[in-house]
Amino acid sequence: MKNFLFILIIACLIVACEEGTNSLDIDNLNPQEFNQLLATGQGLDILVKAAQDKNIDYDELEEKLSTTYTITLLNSFYVFADNNWENSVKLGGGNKIFTMSPNKTAVRKCFIRNSLMNEDKLYRDYPIETTIMDVVINQTFDNEGKIIAKLNDTTYVLEGKIDDSIVRQLAMLTENRDWVLENYCTAL
């Protein structure tokens, strides 16, 4: 019964957003509601539209990534098809974690390679030409990409092109830079 009620609420939110009333308060969604909304065909678009008035403090984001935080690009790409942003499994490839390198001259891109039973925590450093987020976006998309929305304190939506398709990807901010730099210690 609880799931049915939630589905009904999501349907009402979709109709309300389509009619131009942007009354969704994304800051008060619990994680389950947030994830269930993302699972709907129009959920990501609803969240992005609800976040349109939120300011993104790029300087604060850069400061966080250069000191104590990482940003993880989740293995979930959303491709626009049939008037929906649908999660695409064909564009997968695992989560990637980005942060400032220990010597603060590069952006460290970390990922796990599963070689049989061992999981190697690997990284590659990329020089910073402008900002940390520019490196993250350039390592993710074929052409220019950008941050299009900040959904809550830790979730951003990036948009760009991959294989000639416009895609969106969720990026999560986590306070774990020291742990990542300590554990991802094998350079490619």
MOMO-V511651 format. One line per field, one symbol per residue. burial: + if it has 24 or more other ideal C-beta (glycine too) atoms within 12 Angstrom, else -. Layout:
burial = ???
This chain:
burial = ---------+--++--+------+-+--+---++-+++++-++++++++++--+-+----++-+++--+++++++++++-----++++--+---+++++++----++++++---------+++-++-+---++++++++++---++++++++--++++++++---+++++++++--+--++--+----
